[in-house]
Amino acid sequence: MQVVSLVIKLVDAATKKVVRNEKMSSWNNAWAASWSFGSSDHSLLEDMGKIMAKYVVDSMPKK
């Protein structure tokens, strides 16, 4: 099993105030990855990167 754990801390550049501090984690399921058609656990880090990027974009104030 592979596990990815991280903390995303977003800091306002002007005020130096922490605006978001989020713990995230994800893990693969070796059994499911080996038996599911077209599924793989090789994309775990790439998938977590996409989740982090979406979180950062969604956290930005709307103008």
GROMACS elastic network, one bead per residue, 0.5 to 0.9 nm:
[ bonds ]
;  ai    aj funct       b0    kb
    1    27     6  0.69676   500
    1    28     6  0.59873   500
    1    29     6  0.64260   500
    1    30     6  0.60165   500
    2    26     6  0.84613   500
    2    27     6  0.55652   500
    2    28     6  0.57665   500
    2    29     6  0.81536   500
    2    30     6  0.84637   500
    2    41     6  0.83261   500
    2    44     6  0.80944   500
    3    25     6  0.72155   500
    3    26     6  0.58847   500
    3    28     6  0.69061   500
    3    44     6  0.85534   500
    4    24     6  0.81116   500
    4    25     6  0.53499   500
    4    26     6  0.52776   500
    4    27     6  0.61883   500
    4    44     6  0.79879   500
    4    45     6  0.73630   500
    4    48     6  0.77399   500
    5    23     6  0.74552   500
    5    24     6  0.57678   500
    5    26     6  0.66262   500
    5    27     6  0.86780   500
    6    22     6  0.83889   500
    6    23     6  0.58812   500
    6    24     6  0.54072   500
    6    25     6  0.63098   500
    7    21     6  0.69103   500
    7    22     6  0.55721   500
    7    24     6  0.61264   500
    7    25     6  0.86773   500
    8    20     6  0.74344   500
    8    21     6  0.56677   500
    8    22     6  0.52107   500
    8    23     6  0.64293   500
    8    24     6  0.76712   500
    8    52     6  0.79240   500
    8    56     6  0.86423   500
    9    18     6  0.68913   500
    9    19     6  0.77106   500
    9    20     6  0.55801   500
    9    22     6  0.65016   500
    9    23     6  0.87929   500
   10    17     6  0.86100   500
   10    18     6  0.58611   500
   10    19     6  0.56858   500
   10    21     6  0.64301   500
   10    22     6  0.87687   500
   10    56     6  0.80339   500
   10    59     6  0.88076   500
   11    14     6  0.87885   500
   11    15     6  0.82010   500
   11    16     6  0.57781   500
   11    17     6  0.55615   500
   11    19     6  0.56247   500
   11    20     6  0.71351   500
   11    21     6  0.87771   500
   12    15     6  0.56058   500
   12    16     6  0.50767   500
   12    17     6  0.53715   500
   12    18     6  0.63240   500
   12    19     6  0.64762   500
   13    16     6  0.53264   500
   13    17     6  0.77723   500
   14    17     6  0.81307   500
   15    18     6  0.87218   500
   16    19     6  0.89412   500
   18    21     6  0.70051   500
   19    59     6  0.89811   500
   20    59     6  0.80001   500
   24    48     6  0.88903   500
   24    52     6  0.84974   500
   25    48     6  0.82367   500
   26    44     6  0.78750   500
   26    48     6  0.72855   500
   27    41     6  0.89068   500
   27    44     6  0.74043   500
   28    31     6  0.89853   500
   28    32     6  0.84191   500
   28    33     6  0.76645   500
   28    40     6  0.88619   500
   28    41     6  0.59123   500
   28    44     6  0.69014   500
   29    32     6  0.54160   500
   29    33     6  0.60484   500
   29    34     6  0.86617   500
   29    41     6  0.73960   500
   30    33     6  0.50943   500
   30    34     6  0.61758   500
   30    35     6  0.87075   500
   30    40     6  0.85598   500
   30    41     6  0.70843   500
   31    34     6  0.53187   500
   31    35     6  0.62967   500
   31    36     6  0.84336   500
   32    35     6  0.52393   500
   32    36     6  0.55889   500
   32    39     6  0.78760   500
   32    40     6  0.84136   500
   32    41     6  0.89070   500
   33    36     6  0.56086   500
   33    37     6  0.83242   500
   33    38     6  0.84931   500
   33    39     6  0.53699   500
   33    41     6  0.57427   500
   34    37     6  0.82498   500
   34    39     6  0.73872   500
   34    40     6  0.70081   500
   34    41     6  0.84396   500
   35    38     6  0.88772   500
   35    39     6  0.78830   500
   36    39     6  0.53117   500
   36    40     6  0.79633   500
   37    40     6  0.87542   500
   40    43     6  0.67801   500
   40    44     6  0.85084   500
   41    44     6  0.56998   500
   42    45     6  0.77036   500
   42    46     6  0.84288   500
   43    46     6  0.51628   500
   43    47     6  0.58750   500
   43    48     6  0.84870   500
   44    47     6  0.51687   500
   44    48     6  0.61679   500
   44    49     6  0.86559   500
   45    48     6  0.50712   500
   45    49     6  0.61822   500
   45    50     6  0.87389   500
   46    49     6  0.50654   500
   46    50     6  0.64169   500
   46    51     6  0.88004   500
   47    50     6  0.51258   500
   47    51     6  0.63305   500
   47    52     6  0.87330   500
   48    52     6  0.61694   500
   48    53     6  0.85904   500
   49    52     6  0.51061   500
   49    53     6  0.61490   500
   49    54     6  0.86355   500
   50    53     6  0.50973   500
   50    54     6  0.61766   500
   50    55     6  0.85639   500
   51    54     6  0.52318   500
   51    55     6  0.61857   500
   51    56     6  0.87668   500
   52    55     6  0.50529   500
   52    56     6  0.62714   500
   52    57     6  0.87054   500
   53    56     6  0.51973   500
   53    57     6  0.62318   500
   53    58     6  0.85327   500
   54    57     6  0.51412   500
   54    58     6  0.59315   500
   54    59     6  0.84030   500
   55    58     6  0.51506   500
   55    59     6  0.60454   500
   55    60     6  0.88829   500
   56    59     6  0.50954   500
   56    60     6  0.66249   500
   57    60     6  0.54851   500
   57    61     6  0.89083   500
   58    61     6  0.80387   500
   58    62     6  0.89859   500
   59    62     6  0.88992   500
